[in-house]
Amino acid sequence: MKCAIGIDLGSTTTKAVVMGLDGKVMGRGITNSRSNYDVACQVALSEALINARFSLVAAELFTRGVAETIQAPLLEDLERGIRMQQYLAQLRVLRSVIERLAKERGASPALAAGASELLSRMEEETPTLYRRGASRKSDFFRDLAGSRYLRLAEKEAPKRNLPFDVLAGFFDTAVLEVENAAEVAGRFEDHALKTVAELEGAPPELAQSVRAVVDIPLEQTSSVGTGYGRARLPFPKNQIRSEILCHGRGAHAMFGGTRTVLDIGGQDTKAIQVDDQGVVTSFQMNDRCAAGCGRYLGYIADEMNLGLHELGPLACNSKRTVRINSTCTVFAGAELRERLSLGDKREDILAGLHRAIILRAMSLLARSGGVKDEFTFTGGVAKNPAAVGALRKLVEENYGQVTINISPDSIYTGALGAALFALREVTHQEAH
């Protein structure tokens, strides 16, 4: 089966979209961006290709007469099982790296045994993390495994009289190697077949469908890359497109009425105007400073010892928005500590920070041509409820009632646009 590939190499995350030649999205994949961009691309693409096969399994189940009401839970169980197998495989790599580090650093037998026990506990609890109905704050291995490892270390270090900082240091060093292993996503056939074998009560049609899909080759006929790190992508120059073009095209594909696009990524913010075909007519970007972008929120999360995903919900609890004069990442920690020392509440400070970020974005929007109906918000920050709330309020205050579109898959907008450009190349080649 032929498909087109779009890769968006962002400063924080790398996204991939697999698109069939009929223009339908088959699969999506995402991973943390790394210093080794080749690996980031491979992992994101591997995830997208695995995800694409879920679509194929669904089609196979349909042809075998399995009702849609039964398909949904079956596919959910299959995906959970595959994610669990991936997580366990990454834990095994993590264990081998930590064992090596312990030897290289001359760790005592007690310290090495302590680290090993933490990993054994993490392996034992894995089925609970991935049981049906379980909620995980993140599916990124660094986030999920890191939070569990550190919490277990905090409890076990005092009991065993072990240095917490050394145990934590093992993870911080080892996780880099785990993330930079291109094979961590694994193969669909290995994970899927093992998952099906372990599923209780699964109808025979599921195993039959998975085996049929395993034998379907996915031929990548064309690839296009974009994103903050696009110059580092292992693609020829003619397969690279600007972020502006890809986000404009992707947003228009998601919402056909889109005329204005705001993308707040990890390192930059883009305000884009498009016509009724999704062609960019004007745009504005922030300067090279990361102020007001996702990276800034990352600094704030670190200063507050919170997960990035916790900032928005906490800010939504604010009763009084604190005015923030600067969103400079260089002074983020100092200003935050000053506000706290003055007695301001964390949620009020965060509400002010989110408003300040959106105010910077509103300035870019004004310079690009303003906000037109319909308006589409993309990028990782579009998942932040406090940022969305501040945006809705400021857009209404400045432009009145405007339709604001936010897709659950907004973070893939750039990769979607890149895949559409790749599809256009295939269509052009076939026409000639």
Residue, then its C-alpha position, 0 to 999 in steps of 0.5 A: m500500500k502506497c503512502a505519503i509521509g509528513i515530518d514536523l521536527g519541532s524544538t520540543t517534539t517531532k511529529a509524523v503523519v502517514m497519509g494514504l494516496d486517497g488523502k486520508v490520514m492513516g496514522r500519526g506518531i510523536t516523540n520527544s525531539r532529540s539532539n540526534y534528529d535522525v533518531a527523532c524522525q525514525v521514532a516518530l515515523s515508526e510510531a506513525l506507521i504502527n498507528a497506521r496499521f490500526s486503521l488497517v486492522a479496523a478495515e479488516l475487522f469490518t470486512r470480517g463482519v465485526a460490528e463497529t460497536i465491538q470494533a472500538p473496544l477491541l482496537e482500544d485493547l490492542e492499542r493499550g497492549i502495544r503501548m504497554q509492550q513498548y513501555l516494557a521494552q524501554l524499561r528493559v533498555l533502561r535497566s541494562v543502561i543503569e546496570r552498566l552505569a552502576k559498574e562504570r561509576g563504581a557503585s556499591p552493591a547496595l546502590a546497584a541493588g536499590a536501582s534494580e529494585l526500583l526498575s523491578r517495581m516499575e515493571e510490576e506496576t506496568p499492567t496497572l498503568y495500562r489497564r482499561g480505563a487507566s489514566r496516564k498523564s503522559d505517554f512519553f517514556r521520559d515523563l511516565a517512567g521518570s515520574r514513577y522512578l523518582r517517586l519510588a526513589e524518594k520512598e526507597a532511598p531513606k529506607r535503604n540509606l541510599p543517596f537519592d541524588v545518585l539514584a536520580g542521576f542514574f535515570d537522568t543519564a540513562v534515559l538519554e540513551v533509551e530515547n536515542a535508541a531508534e528501535v525503541a518503538g519496536r515493530f507492530e507485528d511483534h507487539a500486536l501478536k503478543t498483545v492479541a495472544e494475551l487478550e482474554g475473550a478476544p474474538p478470533e477475528l481480531a487475531q486474523s485481522v492483525r495477521a492479515v495487516v502484518d503482511i501488508p507492506l506500507e510503501q513510502t512513495s514521497s516524504v516532506g519535512t518541516g519544522y523548527g529543525r527542518a534544516r537538520l532533517p535527513f531529507p533532500k532540499n526539494q523535500i523541505r517546506s517552511e513551517i508557515l506553508c505547512h501550518g497554513r495548509g494543515a490548518h485549512a485541511m482540518f477546518g476548511g473555513t480557516r482564514t487565520v492561523l495561530d501556531i504556538g510551538g516550543q520555540d516560536t510563534k506564527a500568525i498566518q493568513v490563508d485564502d480559501q485554498g489554504v494558500v498563505t497570503s501573509f504571516q508574522m513570526n516572533d523573533r529568535c527569543a523563545a519568550g511567549c512560546g512553549r519552551y518558556l512554559g517549560y522553564i516555568a514548570d521546572e521552576m515550580n517543580l510541576g509537569l508541563h501538563e499541570l500548568g494550564p489546569l492550575a492556572c484555570n483555578s485562578k481567582r485574580t490574574v497577576r499582571i506579568n510585565s515580561t515573558c523573557t525566559v532568561f528572567a522567568g525564574a527570578e520574576l516567578r520567585e519575586r512574585l511568590s515572595l510577595g505572597d501571590k498565589r501560584e495559580d494567579i501567577l500562572a494565569g498572568l503568565h498565560r495571559a502575557i503569552i497570548l498578548r504577545a501572540m495577539s500582537l503578531l496576529a495584528r501585524s499579520g492582518g488581524v483575526k478573520d473568521e474562521f480562526t484556527f489555533t494549532g501547536g502544543v500550547a493549543k492543548n493548554p486550557a489556560a492559554v485557550g481561555a485567554l485566547r478566546k477572551l482576548v480575541e472576543e475583546n478585540y475582534g468580536q465573535v469569531t469561530i475558533n477551531i482547535s482540533p484534538d490533533s492540533i499538534y500534528t498540523g505541521a506534519l499534516g501540511a507536510a504530508l499534503f505537500a508530499l501527496r501533491e508530489v506523488t500526484h504530480q509524478e503520476a500525472h506525468 
